[in-house]
Amino acid sequence: MDQSPLSEKLQLMLNEEKWTRTLMANYSIANLKELDRFIEEITAQNVADDIIKLCIEHLSQTKNSVIALYVAGMLNIMRQPADETYLIQLMDLFAESKKSNIVEYICNRMLDFGENRIALVRLAECYTAENKIEQRYTVWESLVRIDTEEAELAQLIAEWKEKNGLIEEAIDFYKKALIRYINKGLFSNIKELWHKLIQLSPEDYDFFLHAQKKIAKQVSPEKAATILMDLYDWYKKNEKWDTALNILKLIVEYDERNPALRKEFLECYSKIYSGHSMFDECVRLSTLTQSYRSLHETIPDFEKRIAFDRGNYVFHRTWNIGRISNITNDEVVIDFAKSRNHHMSLKMAFDSLITLSKDHIWVLKATWPRDKLREKVKTDPAWTIKIIIKSFDNRADMKRIKAELVPSILSISEWNSWSTRAKEILKTDPMFGNAQDDISTFIVRDRPLSFEEKIYTQFKAEKNFFSRVQYFRDYLEMSEEVDTDYFEEMLSYFVSFLKLTQVNEFVVGSYLLLKELSGRYPRMQQYVTMRFVDLFEQIEDDIVGIYLGLKDTELKNQFIQNIKLYIQNWPDIYIQLLPYARSAKMIDALESNGHEEKLKRMAMYIVENYKDMREAFIWLAKDLKDKAWMKELGIVREKIILTLLHILDITFKEIDIHKDTTENRKINKLVQNILFKENDLEEFLNEAPQPVAERVYSMLSDIKEVDPVIKLDLKKKIGERFPNIKFYDGNERLTVSRGLMVTANKFDEKKRLLGHIMEVEVPANQKEIAYALSLGDLRENAEYKAAKERQDELNAKVGKLKSELDRAQIIDSDQVDSTSISFGTKIALKNLITGEDEFFTILGPWESDPEHQVISYLSPLGKHLLNHKTGEKLNFTINERKFSYEVVKVEKADF
């Protein structure tokens, strides 16, 4: 094979270098710049592979060839993953020859293609040798940024910045160094930097909280308690008692048996409650100073008792909200709305009352005029959210917030728009965060979080991999701060998956995410050490499983794009994935590359295996029916309609036996939309010949769960087209699984009942539960058990009513077909066994009243009577009792 002009040019350069035996000392930066121009030509003509091959052959004979090492090295550094081998060898040669300026040039050229640890280390060595101190520290900063394990350099940078008066920058690097020492478990270094940060930034409380959790996990809880005491000492010295108390509570979690803690707690409490009339009594009763009782028991006991003071609010399960008007050593006097000046022993008060802050939502409901509170809630969602969260131990989810507002303050429709605003506030307002143990539970922060901290907190609280991917993206979209510990910790989560030996959807997802980021942030390239082709080889036997496992649309799209870019047989892979991906872009790619025959084979495979590929068949029927290659298959419309009806029948049956319920409901809804809402079935029947219409309607009539109103409507229209048609559905039993026929009056009655339960009975039960919870030990708590049983009963009622109301279809008299027995008809029957006349009205289960001859169309008798016409005789058995009737008359009932 002939060499390219550039290969010939390179061969001449290599021969000249070899023959002239050019010494290392004779090379200059100008020579390398000339080689750079040559490399630009190579990349422009896309012949890098041939050039690298030629360099490797030459190096096998002449291992120290500067030209071959530099050209091959630079071409390799441009690739992903980058290979620095040849450039490292070349820099070693120039370093031995004391050509540090050339080493520096090579390092900077390497950095032109992204941050590179090897280049930065060698560049820092050059600056150290040349006594370029500032440039060295700048390079070190880059090293610390790309090497998340580098702690010593971070500390050196921090010390240098502190020495030069750059305190804020120094603090940032001290923090980086501290976190990295924690990850390495080096406690002496941790303690040194912890004290330094207390000195420089003692009120960065959130950072200290973050760091101490990591110390407890990475080093030991005892060490975390030790350094927290140092932080406590600063807050105590500066009389910041609330924060000091919170730190003590953290220490107790790690080191409860420390005898000195009781004294510290007593001092904090005495400062916080210095004016409290019952302070000494609460200390005595809670045994705060007595060592025989656990601090875990003593502290909540003390805090419950200390909350009882004049002017404070309380809740009682019977008398609701009250206010303490007086308190002595053995008695409390409370003003309830319905029981003023109510006397209660102190012990009974502690056992039966819940203390509430003056800003508790229950207190505001009781003390504010309703219109005032309603207006405040509607106009200030952030205030409302804060009030409710703080009312419940600084923890509340959207369900809790809704329970406090609907229906007592907001209506359901008002809640829908209000909650949208509230969710946006919870997501963006720095005063709100997520509980670390539950992403759906919100808290109010003591101090505002930065956006970066907020996203990080949400990321840590989230357990789902793909939800974490979205939080990571949110961070990058809204913040340019990629040089923070928060970013590094999120990044390290995804990097850790690339170290796994068994490739799964999480490994693939992490790879695709980091590969995407490496285009925006060159330093990320160091983590993408594998080619997509190599990764794909490990998942080739489970491509569909991996694709379905990627629960993120963007990652799925990237997966598909990478397959087309890097996998040679991508059309076959696309055909394999299409029934699951159902992507228009994939279809377009296959069509534009002339793969219509492959698409035809895929379509026929889906049609033949529709029972196992239901969504794919629906996709064919709905989105691909007008494609030219699809029409060439000659699949008649009747087959499509009958298959959709069969899928509908299968999904109804599987839903009934609770098999893959969620998936089947989704498919069922898709088919019903196509057939009934988009009118595909009606349009088909309007054009179909009589024999086809008979077959299709026969199959529809056999699906008992389909709404009988739909069946009757289609039956009527078919009958109008074909007056002589005979329907063989006399034994059809029109029951309703997803529809429940009702009268308007009964529908309204059930809605009122649901409203009463939700607005009156449920709130009352919630208060009963809250009261019962306040009584302590749930194992012996009869009030709690009774309240929970009532809650279960109410939930069951609400669930059933909501389900029935969702299924309900209101039938008015105009919709009643009196040509045969159906919902809304009044009938006269001749009992052929007794000879007596019998009269019935056919309505639904809600209206059923057998004593007045009103029976449900879903009852055993109702099912046997349905669809029979005047003059027809029918015989059937119910529970071993025989019935024999002749239909005398069918007419519309009054309802």
ZAMARGU-4260 file (C-alpha; in steps of 0.2 Angstrom, whole numbers, plus 5000, padded with zeros to 4 digits):
<rodrens>
0) 5000/5000/5000 | 5007/5017/4995 | 5012/5029/5009 | 5003/5046/5010 | 5013/5062/5007
5) 5013/5065/5025 | 5020/5048/5029 | 5033/5050/5016 | 5038/5067/5024 | 5039/5060/5041
10) 5050/5046/5035 | 5062/5058/5027 | 5062/5068/5044 | 5066/5052/5054 | 5080/5047/5042
15) 5088/5064/5043 | 5087/5063/5062 | 5095/5046/5062 | 5109/5049/5049 | 5114/5066/5057
20) 5113/5059/5074 | 5106/5075/5081 | 5110/5078/5099 | 5097/5082/5113 | 5107/5098/5117
25) 5104/5104/5099 | 5085/5104/5100 | 5076/5120/5103 | 5058/5125/5106 | 5058/5131/5088
30) 5061/5113/5082 | 5046/5107/5092 | 5035/5122/5085 | 5040/5116/5068 | 5034/5098/5073
35) 5018/5106/5079 | 5014/5113/5062 | 5017/5096/5055 | 5005/5088/5068 | 4992/5101/5062
40) 4993/5094/5045 | 4991/5076/5051 | 4975/5080/5060 | 4968/5090/5046 | 4971/5076/5034
45) 4965/5063/5047 | 4980/5051/5045 | 4985/5050/5063 | 4984/5031/5064 | 4996/5029/5050
50) 5008/5042/5057 | 5008/5034/5074 | 5011/5017/5067 | 5026/5023/5057 | 5033/5032/5073
55) 5031/5016/5083 | 5040/5006/5070 | 5054/5019/5070 | 5055/5019/5089 | 5058/5000/5089
60) 5074/5003/5081 | 5078/5021/5088 | 5071/5022/5105 | 5077/5040/5108 | 5070/5048/5092
65) 5064/5065/5097 | 5053/5067/5082 | 5045/5050/5084 | 5042/5052/5102 | 5035/5070/5101
70) 5024/5067/5085 | 5017/5050/5092 | 5016/5057/5110 | 5006/5073/5104 | 4994/5063/5093
75) 4991/5051/5107 | 4988/5065/5120 | 4974/5071/5108 | 4964/5055/5110 | 4953/5048/5123
80) 4959/5041/5134 | 4975/5050/5133 | 4992/5041/5132 | 5006/5051/5139 | 5019/5037/5138
85) 5030/5044/5124 | 5029/5062/5130 | 5035/5056/5148 | 5050/5047/5140 | 5054/5063/5130
90) 5053/5074/5145 | 5065/5063/5154 | 5077/5064/5140 | 5077/5083/5140 | 5077/5084/5159
95) 5093/5074/5159 | 5100/5086/5146 | 5096/5101/5157 | 5084/5107/5144 | 5070/5113/5157
100) 5063/5126/5145 | 5059/5112/5133 | 5051/5101/5146 | 5041/5117/5151 | 5035/5119/5133
105) 5030/5101/5131 | 5020/5102/5148 | 5011/5117/5141 | 5007/5109/5125 | 5000/5094/5134
110) 4989/5106/5144 | 4982/5113/5128 | 4972/5097/5126 | 4965/5097/5144 | 4972/5097/5162
115) 4984/5083/5164 | 4991/5077/5181 | 5008/5072/5174 | 5010/5088/5164 | 5006/5098/5180
120) 5018/5089/5191 | 5032/5091/5179 | 5028/5109/5176 | 5028/5113/5195 | 5045/5104/5196
125) 5051/5116/5182 | 5045/5131/5191 | 5053/5125/5207 | 5070/5123/5199 | 5068/5141/5191
130) 5062/5148/5208 | 5046/5154/5200 | 5036/5153/5216 | 5019/5161/5211 | 5019/5151/5195
135) 5022/5135/5205 | 5007/5139/5217 | 4996/5142/5202 | 5001/5125/5195 | 4998/5117/5212
140) 4980/5124/5212 | 4977/5116/5196 | 4984/5100/5203 | 4973/5101/5218 | 4958/5104/5207
145) 4960/5089/5196 | 4967/5077/5209 | 4954/5075/5223 | 4965/5065/5234 | 4979/5078/5235
150) 4978/5085/5253 | 4996/5090/5256 | 4997/5103/5242 | 4980/5110/5246 | 4987/5113/5264
155) 5003/5121/5257 | 4993/5132/5246 | 4981/5137/5260 | 4996/5142/5271 | 5004/5152/5257
160) 4988/5162/5254 | 4986/5165/5273 | 5004/5171/5274 | 5000/5183/5259 | 4984/5190/5267
165) 4972/5180/5255 | 4961/5174/5270 | 4945/5169/5261 | 4955/5159/5248 | 4966/5152/5261
170) 4950/5146/5270 | 4944/5137/5254 | 4960/5127/5253 | 4961/5123/5271 | 4943/5116/5269
175) 4949/5105/5254 | 4964/5099/5263 | 4953/5095/5279 | 4941/5085/5269 | 4954/5075/5260
180) 4964/5071/5276 | 4947/5065/5283 | 4945/5053/5268 | 4963/5047/5271 | 4959/5045/5290
185) 4974/5055/5295 | 4968/5062/5312 | 4983/5072/5317 | 4981/5082/5301 | 4963/5083/5303
190) 4964/5090/5321 | 4977/5103/5315 | 4966/5110/5301 | 4950/5109/5312 | 4959/5121/5324
195) 4965/5132/5310 | 4947/5134/5303 | 4940/5137/5320 | 4953/5151/5321 | 4949/5158/5304
200) 4931/5154/5301 | 4922/5148/5317 | 4904/5153/5311 | 4904/5142/5296 | 4894/5130/5306
205) 4887/5121/5291 | 4904/5116/5285 | 4909/5110/5302 | 4893/5099/5303 | 4897/5092/5286
210) 4915/5088/5291 | 4911/5080/5308 | 4899/5068/5300 | 4913/5062/5288 | 4925/5061/5303
215) 4913/5050/5313 | 4911/5039/5297 | 4929/5039/5291 | 4939/5039/5307 | 4928/5036/5322
220) 4913/5043/5332 | 4925/5046/5347 | 4936/5057/5337 | 4922/5067/5330 | 4916/5070/5348
225) 4934/5076/5353 | 4935/5089/5339 | 4917/5095/5342 | 4921/5099/5360 | 4934/5111/5353
230) 4921/5119/5342 | 4909/5120/5357 | 4922/5129/5367 | 4922/5143/5354 | 4903/5145/5354
235) 4903/5144/5373 | 4916/5157/5375 | 4907/5169/5363 | 4890/5166/5372 | 4881/5159/5356
240) 4871/5147/5367 | 4859/5140/5355 | 4872/5134/5343 | 4883/5128/5358 | 4868/5118/5364
245) 4866/5110/5347 | 4884/5105/5346 | 4882/5097/5363 | 4868/5087/5357 | 4879/5081/5343
250) 4892/5076/5355 | 4880/5066/5365 | 4876/5055/5350 | 4895/5050/5349 | 4900/5050/5368
255) 4885/5049/5379 | 4895/5043/5394 | 4906/5058/5396 | 4902/5064/5413 | 4907/5082/5409
260) 4893/5084/5397 | 4879/5086/5411 | 4888/5101/5418 | 4889/5109/5400 | 4871/5106/5396
265) 4866/5113/5413 | 4876/5129/5409 | 4869/5131/5392 | 4851/5128/5398 | 4853/5141/5412
270) 4859/5154/5400 | 4845/5151/5387 | 4831/5150/5400 | 4838/5162/5413 | 4821/5171/5415
275) 4810/5155/5416 | 4799/5153/5432 | 4800/5134/5433 | 4819/5132/5428 | 4825/5124/5444
280) 4809/5113/5445 | 4811/5107/5427 | 4830/5102/5431 | 4825/5093/5446 | 4810/5083/5439
285) 4820/5079/5423 | 4835/5073/5434 | 4846/5083/5422 | 4861/5083/5435 | 4859/5065/5440
290) 4871/5053/5432 | 4860/5037/5434 | 4848/5043/5420 | 4853/5043/5402 | 4856/5060/5394
295) 4846/5053/5379 | 4831/5052/5391 | 4835/5067/5401 | 4836/5080/5388 | 4819/5078/5379
300) 4811/5076/5396 | 4819/5093/5402 | 4814/5102/5385 | 4796/5096/5386 | 4794/5102/5404
305) 4803/5119/5401 | 4791/5122/5387 | 4777/5124/5401 | 4777/5143/5406 | 4765/5157/5407
310) 4759/5163/5390 | 4764/5147/5381 | 4751/5138/5370 | 4746/5119/5373 | 4735/5107/5363
315) 4723/5095/5372 | 4714/5081/5362 | 4697/5086/5369 | 4698/5105/5372 | 4710/5109/5357
320) 4721/5124/5359 | 4724/5133/5375 | 4736/5145/5383 | 4744/5144/5400 | 4738/5158/5411
325) 4747/5152/5427 | 4759/5139/5433 | 4765/5134/5451 | 4775/5119/5457 | 4761/5107/5457
330) 4747/5115/5446 | 4744/5123/5429 | 4730/5134/5424 | 4725/5135/5406 | 4713/5145/5396
335) 4704/5134/5382 | 4691/5141/5371 | 4678/5131/5378 | 4685/5129/5396 | 4692/5145/5403
340) 4703/5145/5419 | 4705/5126/5418 | 4715/5119/5432 | 4726/5103/5430 | 4740/5095/5440
345) 4757/5098/5434 | 4760/5079/5431 | 4744/5077/5422 | 4748/5093/5411 | 4765/5085/5406
350) 4756/5068/5402 | 4741/5075/5392 | 4746/5091/5384 | 4757/5095/5369 | 4766/5112/5370
355) 4765/5122/5355 | 4775/5138/5349 | 4765/5154/5346 | 4769/5152/5328 | 4763/5134/5327
360) 4750/5132/5313 | 4737/5125/5325 | 4739/5140/5336 | 4738/5152/5321 | 4722/5143/5315
365) 4715/5145/5333 | 4720/5163/5336 | 4720/5172/5319 | 4704/5177/5310 | 4701/5164/5296
370) 4701/5177/5282 | 4717/5185/5288 | 4726/5168/5289 | 4719/5163/5272 | 4725/5179/5264
375) 4743/5177/5272 | 4744/5159/5266 | 4738/5163/5248 | 4750/5178/5246 | 4765/5171/5255
380) 4769/5153/5252 | 4787/5154/5259 | 4780/5160/5276 | 4767/5147/5276 | 4779/5132/5272
385) 4791/5138/5285 | 4777/5139/5298 | 4771/5122/5295 | 4788/5114/5294 | 4793/5122/5310
390) 4777/5116/5318 | 4782/5098/5316 | 4799/5097/5323 | 4806/5105/5308 | 4801/5090/5297
395) 4786/5090/5284 | 4783/5083/5267 | 4770/5090/5255 | 4757/5078/5261 | 4759/5085/5279
400) 4758/5103/5272 | 4742/5099/5262 | 4734/5091/5277 | 4736/5107/5287 | 4729/5118/5273
405) 4716/5108/5264 | 4701/5111/5266 | 4703/5121/5282 | 4711/5136/5273 | 4713/5132/5255
410) 4701/5122/5243 | 4707/5108/5232 | 4708/5119/5216 | 4717/5133/5226 | 4729/5120/5233
415) 4734/5114/5215 | 4740/5131/5210 | 4747/5135/5227 | 4757/5119/5228 | 4765/5122/5211
420) 4772/5138/5218 | 4777/5130/5235 | 4787/5116/5226 | 4797/5129/5216 | 4801/5138/5233
425) 4806/5122/5241 | 4818/5119/5227 | 4826/5136/5225 | 4824/5145/5242 | 4841/5143/5251
430) 4831/5144/5268 | 4824/5127/5264 | 4833/5110/5263 | 4829/5091/5263 | 4831/5080/5277
435) 4846/5069/5275 | 4836/5053/5278 | 4822/5057/5266 | 4822/5067/5251 | 4804/5070/5251
440) 4804/5078/5269 | 4809/5096/5270 | 4817/5106/5284 | 4820/5125/5288 | 4838/5129/5288
445) 4846/5140/5303 | 4855/5150/5290 | 4853/5151/5271 | 4861/5138/5260 | 4870/5142/5244
450) 4863/5134/5229 | 4878/5123/5228 | 4875/5117/5246 | 4857/5115/5243 | 4859/5103/5228
455) 4873/5094/5237 | 4861/5091/5252 | 4847/5085/5240 | 4860/5074/5231 | 4866/5065/5247
460) 4848/5063/5253 | 4843/5054/5237 | 4846/5036/5235 | 4841/5033/5217 | 4856/5033/5205
465) 4847/5042/5191 | 4839/5055/5202 | 4857/5059/5208 | 4861/5061/5190 | 4848/5074/5188
470) 4854/5083/5204 | 4872/5083/5197 | 4865/5091/5181 | 4855/5104/5190 | 4871/5109/5199
475) 4881/5111/5183 | 4867/5120/5174 | 4865/5133/5188 | 4883/5135/5195 | 4900/5137/5187
480) 4908/5131/5204 | 4916/5115/5199 | 4931/5118/5211 | 4921/5114/5227 | 4921/5100/5239
485) 4902/5098/5235 | 4906/5095/5217 | 4920/5084/5220 | 4910/5073/5232 | 4896/5071/5219
490) 4908/5068/5205 | 4917/5055/5215 | 4901/5045/5217 | 4900/5043/5198 | 4919/5040/5196
495) 4917/5025/5209 | 4906/5016/5197 | 4919/5016/5184 | 4931/5006/5195 | 4918/4991/5196
500) 4923/4975/5186 | 4905/4970/5182 | 4897/4982/5170 | 4879/4987/5173 | 4867/5001/5169
505) 4875/5012/5183 | 4893/5009/5176 | 4887/5014/5158 | 4877/5029/5165 | 4892/5035/5174
510) 4903/5033/5159 | 4891/5042/5148 | 4889/5056/5160 | 4907/5059/5163 | 4911/5057/5144
515) 4898/5071/5141 | 4906/5082/5155 | 4923/5079/5148 | 4918/5089/5133 | 4914/5104/5144
520) 4927/5102/5157 | 4944/5095/5150 | 4950/5089/5167 | 4936/5077/5168 | 4945/5067/5153
525) 4956/5059/5166 | 4941/5049/5172 | 4936/5043/5155 | 4950/5030/5153 | 4940/5017/5143
530) 4934/5019/5125 | 4915/5016/5121 | 4919/5002/5110 | 4928/4992/5124 | 4914/4996/5136
535) 4901/4990/5123 | 4910/4973/5121 | 4906/4970/5139 | 4888/4972/5138 | 4885/4966/5120
540) 4875/4951/5127 | 4863/4962/5137 | 4861/4978/5126 | 4842/4979/5129 | 4843/4976/5147
545) 4856/4989/5149 | 4846/5002/5139 | 4830/4998/5149 | 4840/5000/5165 | 4846/5018/5160
550) 4831/5027/5169 | 4836/5044/5161 | 4831/5050/5144 | 4847/5060/5141 | 4858/5045/5145
555) 4848/5034/5134 | 4850/5046/5120 | 4868/5047/5122 | 4869/5028/5123 | 4861/5027/5106
560) 4871/5041/5099 | 4888/5033/5104 | 4882/5016/5097 | 4880/5025/5080 | 4897/5034/5081
565) 4908/5020/5087 | 4900/5003/5084 | 4902/4996/5067 | 4886/4986/5066 | 4876/5000/5073
570) 4861/4997/5061 | 4858/4979/5068 | 4860/4986/5086 | 4847/4999/5082 | 4835/4986/5076
575) 4837/4976/5092 | 4834/4992/5102 | 4820/5000/5092 | 4805/4990/5099 | 4810/4997/5116
580) 4817/5014/5112 | 4804/5018/5099 | 4814/5033/5093 | 4810/5043/5078 | 4828/5048/5076
585) 4834/5030/5076 | 4821/5027/5062 | 4827/5042/5052 | 4845/5036/5054 | 4841/5019/5047
590) 4830/5026/5033 | 4843/5038/5028 | 4856/5024/5027 | 4845/5013/5016 | 4840/5000/5030
595) 4821/4999/5026 | 4822/4980/5024 | 4829/4979/5041 | 4814/4990/5047 | 4802/4978/5038
600) 4809/4963/5047 | 4808/4972/5063 | 4790/4977/5061 | 4785/4959/5056 | 4794/4952/5071
605) 4784/4964/5082 | 4767/4959/5074 | 4771/4941/5076 | 4776/4943/5094 | 4764/4956/5099
610) 4759/4948/5116 | 4777/4950/5122 | 4779/4967/5113 | 4763/4976/5117 | 4770/4994/5118
615) 4780/4991/5102 | 4765/4985/5093 | 4755/5000/5098 | 4770/5011/5092 | 4768/5003/5075
620) 4750/5005/5074 | 4750/5023/5080 | 4766/5031/5074 | 4773/5021/5059 | 4757/5016/5050
625) 4760/5029/5036 | 4778/5025/5033 | 4781/5018/5015 | 4790/5003/5020 | 4776/4999/5033
630) 4763/5000/5020 | 4773/4988/5009 | 4771/4975/5022 | 4753/4974/5017 | 4746/4972/5035
635) 4728/4975/5034 | 4719/4987/5045 | 4708/4974/5052 | 4722/4964/5059 | 4729/4980/5067
640) 4712/4983/5075 | 4709/4965/5081 | 4726/4964/5088 | 4724/4980/5098 | 4707/4973/5105
645) 4716/4957/5110 | 4730/4967/5119 | 4716/4977/5127 | 4708/4960/5133 | 4725/4953/5139
650) 4729/4969/5149 | 4712/4969/5157 | 4714/4951/5163 | 4731/4953/5169 | 4726/4969/5179
655) 4712/4958/5187 | 4724/4946/5193 | 4737/4959/5199 | 4750/4955/5186 | 4762/4969/5181
660) 4747/4981/5186 | 4756/4997/5183 | 4763/4992/5166 | 4747/4984/5160 | 4736/5000/5165
665) 4748/5011/5155 | 4746/4999/5140 | 4728/4998/5142 | 4726/5017/5143 | 4736/5019/5127
670) 4725/5006/5117 | 4709/5014/5124 | 4715/5031/5118 | 4718/5024/5101 | 4702/5014/5099
675) 4690/5025/5108 | 4696/5043/5111 | 4705/5045/5094 | 4690/5036/5086 | 4701/5023/5076
680) 4689/5009/5080 | 4673/5020/5075 | 4682/5026/5059 | 4687/5008/5054 | 4669/5002/5057
685) 4662/5016/5047 | 4671/5009/5032 | 4672/4991/5035 | 4661/4978/5026 | 4648/4969/5036
690) 4657/4953/5039 | 4672/4962/5045 | 4661/4974/5056 | 4653/4958/5063 | 4670/4950/5068
695) 4677/4966/5076 | 4661/4969/5086 | 4660/4951/5091 | 4678/4953/5098 | 4674/4969/5107
700) 4658/4962/5115 | 4668/4948/5123 | 4679/4961/5132 | 4667/4963/5147 | 4677/4977/5155
705) 4675/4989/5141 | 4662/5003/5145 | 4645/4997/5140 | 4641/5014/5134 | 4655/5013/5121
710) 4648/4996/5116 | 4630/5001/5114 | 4635/5017/5104 | 4646/5007/5092 | 4632/4993/5091
715) 4619/5006/5086 | 4630/5014/5073 | 4634/4997/5065 | 4616/4993/5065 | 4612/5009/5056
720) 4624/5005/5042 | 4618/4987/5041 | 4600/4986/5046 | 4599/4967/5043 | 4614/4963/5053
725) 4612/4950/5067 | 4623/4952/5083 | 4627/4936/5091 | 4629/4944/5108 | 4613/4939/5117
730) 4623/4931/5131 | 4634/4946/5133 | 4637/4952/5151 | 4640/4971/5151 | 4649/4973/5167
735) 4660/4988/5170 | 4678/4986/5177 | 4684/5003/5173 | 4667/5012/5172 | 4652/5012/5184
740) 4636/5018/5178 | 4627/5029/5190 | 4613/5042/5191 | 4618/5061/5194 | 4609/5061/5211
745) 4619/5047/5218 | 4635/5054/5211 | 4632/5070/5220 | 4627/5061/5236 | 4644/5051/5236
750) 4654/5067/5232 | 4646/5075/5247 | 4650/5060/5258 | 4668/5060/5252 | 4669/5079/5256
755) 4663/5077/5274 | 4675/5063/5277 | 4690/5073/5270 | 4685/5090/5278 | 4678/5084/5295
760) 4682/5066/5300 | 4700/5065/5293 | 4706/5082/5302 | 4698/5076/5318 | 4707/5059/5317
765) 4724/5068/5313 | 4722/5078/5329 | 4718/5062/5339 | 4734/5054/5332 | 4745/5069/5336
770) 4738/5069/5354 | 4741/5050/5356 | 4759/5051/5350 | 4762/5064/5363 | 4758/5051/5376
775) 4774/5042/5373 | 4776/5023/5373 | 4765/5017/5358 | 4766/4998/5364 | 4754/5002/5378
780) 4745/5017/5370 | 4727/5012/5368 | 4723/5030/5362 | 4735/5028/5348 | 4729/5011/5343
785) 4711/5017/5342 | 4716/5032/5332 | 4726/5022/5320 | 4712/5010/5318 | 4700/5024/5314
790) 4713/5031/5302 | 4714/5014/5293 | 4695/5014/5292 | 4694/5032/5285 | 4708/5028/5273
795) 4698/5013/5266 | 4682/5023/5265 | 4691/5037/5256 | 4700/5025/5244 | 4685/5016/5239
800) 4675/5032/5237 | 4688/5040/5226 | 4690/5024/5216 | 4671/5023/5213 | 4670/5041/5209
805) 4684/5040/5196 | 4676/5025/5188 | 4658/5033/5189 | 4650/5037/5172 | 4634/5048/5174
810) 4620/5041/5164 | 4605/5052/5160 | 4588/5047/5153 | 4593/5052/5135 | 4606/5039/5135
815) 4595/5025/5140 | 4591/5012/5126 | 4574/5004/5129 | 4575/4992/5115 | 4582/4980/5127
820) 4585/4978/5146 | 4599/4990/5151 | 4603/5003/5164 | 4589/5015/5167 | 4575/5004/5161
825) 4559/4998/5170 | 4554/4981/5165 | 4539/4969/5167 | 4542/4951/5167 | 4531/4935/5167
830) 4537/4922/5180 | 4534/4906/5170 | 4536/4896/5186 | 4523/4905/5197 | 4513/4913/5184
835) 4515/4930/5193 | 4520/4947/5185 | 4535/4955/5192 | 4542/4972/5190 | 4560/4979/5191
840) 4570/4995/5188 | 4587/4992/5182 | 4600/5004/5189 | 4617/5003/5197 | 4624/4996/5214
845) 4623/5014/5222 | 4605/5015/5218 | 4601/4997/5222 | 4585/4994/5233 | 4579/4976/5231
850) 4564/4980/5244 | 4557/4992/5231 | 4562/4981/5216 | 4577/4992/5211 | 4591/4980/5206
855) 4609/4983/5201 | 4614/4979/5183 | 4630/4971/5191 | 4620/4960/5203 | 4618/4941/5198
860) 4600/4944/5193 | 4604/4960/5184 | 4617/4952/5173 | 4606/4938/5167 | 4592/4951/5162
865) 4603/4963/5153 | 4601/4965/5134 | 4585/4954/5132 | 4571/4961/5122 | 4552/4961/5123
870) 4545/4944/5120 | 4561/4934/5123 | 4561/4920/5136 | 4575/4916/5147 | 4580/4902/5159
875) 4595/4903/5171 | 4600/4897/5189 | 4607/4908/5203 | 4614/4899/5218 | 4605/4883/5213
880) 4588/4892/5212 | 4580/4891/5194 | 4572/4906/5186 | 4561/4906/5171 | 4554/4923/5163
885) 4546/4930/5148 | 4550/4949/5145 | 4533/4957/5144 | 4538/4976/5143 | 4554/4987/5143
890) 4553/5006/5145 | 4563/5020/5151 | 4563/5022/5170 | 4561/5039/5179 | 4577/5044/5188
</rodrens>
